[in-house]
Amino acid sequence: MLRPFTEVVHGDHRNPSLTMARIDPTLQDTPPRRIYVYDRGSQIDLLKTLPGSYMWASPVPADILEDAGMIQRTASMSRVYNLDLLIWRKNSPGSSLVRSFADYLQKYAGELAGEWEE
């Protein structure tokens, strides 16, 4: 369905072990219309000004989408999950501060996930 539209891609998007074909074998690896952008901030500008453009991205906060006049959709065919890790020494000085930071990140991630599901 996206074939006639232009995909906006960050220039370092390639993960050699994860191609679009591995996400969904029916997808082409390279769409016919693609623009590589090396400045992440320029992606939003291109999406705002280029009719019919799209990009694959991790969730974007609702206020940024609203300011840009954009919408975000989930992709039902995607079965790729990301895992972020925070690793620290258990008994190192400042570990209670790191634990507090980790708790905050987990709470904030939950809030963002709630925005994503709306």
HUDAWO-V204812 format. One record per residue. N is the residue number from 0. RES is the residue in one small letter. D_FIRST is the distance of its C-alpha to the first C-alpha in Angstrom with 1 decimal. Layout:
<<N | RES | D_FIRST> <N | RES | D_FIRST>>
//
This chain:
<<0 | m | 0.0> <1 | l | 3.8> <2 | r | 5.6> <3 | p | 7.5> <4 | f | 8.6> <5 | t | 11.6> <6 | e | 12.2> <7 | v | 15.8> <8 | v | 17.6> <9 | h | 21.2> <10 | g | 23.2> <11 | d | 24.6> <12 | h | 21.4> <13 | r | 22.1> <14 | n | 23.7> <15 | p | 24.9> <16 | s | 25.0> <17 | l | 21.5> <18 | t | 18.6> <19 | m | 14.9> <20 | a | 15.8> <21 | r | 18.4> <22 | i | 16.2> <23 | d | 13.9> <24 | p | 15.1> <25 | t | 12.0> <26 | l | 10.4> <27 | q | 11.7> <28 | d | 14.5> <29 | t | 14.0> <30 | p | 11.1> <31 | p | 12.4> <32 | r | 13.0> <33 | r | 14.8> <34 | i | 17.9> <35 | y | 20.5> <36 | v | 22.6> <37 | y | 25.9> <38 | d | 26.9> <39 | r | 25.0> <40 | g | 26.2> <41 | s | 24.6> <42 | q | 21.1> <43 | i | 21.5> <44 | d | 23.0> <45 | l | 20.2> <46 | l | 17.6> <47 | k | 20.0> <48 | t | 20.6> <49 | l | 17.5> <50 | p | 15.3> <51 | g | 11.6> <52 | s | 12.5> <53 | y | 11.8> <54 | m | 13.7> <55 | w | 14.3> <56 | a | 17.7> <57 | s | 20.4> <58 | p | 21.3> <59 | v | 22.5> <60 | p | 25.5> <61 | a | 25.0> <62 | d | 27.6> <63 | i | 25.8> <64 | l | 22.5> <65 | e | 24.6> <66 | d | 26.6> <67 | a | 23.5> <68 | g | 21.9> <69 | m | 18.8> <70 | i | 17.1> <71 | q | 16.2> <72 | r | 14.0> <73 | t | 14.6> <74 | a | 12.2> <75 | s | 13.3> <76 | m | 12.9> <77 | s | 15.2> <78 | r | 18.7> <79 | v | 20.2> <80 | y | 23.2> <81 | n | 25.3> <82 | l | 29.0> <83 | d | 31.2> <84 | l | 34.9> <85 | l | 38.1> <86 | i | 41.1> <87 | w | 44.7> <88 | r | 48.2> <89 | k | 49.5> <90 | n | 53.0> <91 | s | 52.5> <92 | p | 53.8> <93 | g | 51.3> <94 | s | 49.5> <95 | s | 49.9> <96 | l | 48.1> <97 | v | 45.3> <98 | r | 45.1> <99 | s | 45.0> <100 | f | 42.1> <101 | a | 40.2> <102 | d | 40.8> <103 | y | 39.5> <104 | l | 36.3> <105 | q | 35.7> <106 | k | 36.3> <107 | y | 34.1> <108 | a | 31.2> <109 | g | 31.6> <110 | e | 31.5> <111 | l | 28.3> <112 | a | 26.7> <113 | g | 27.8> <114 | e | 26.1> <115 | w | 22.8> <116 | e | 23.1> <117 | e | 23.8>>
//
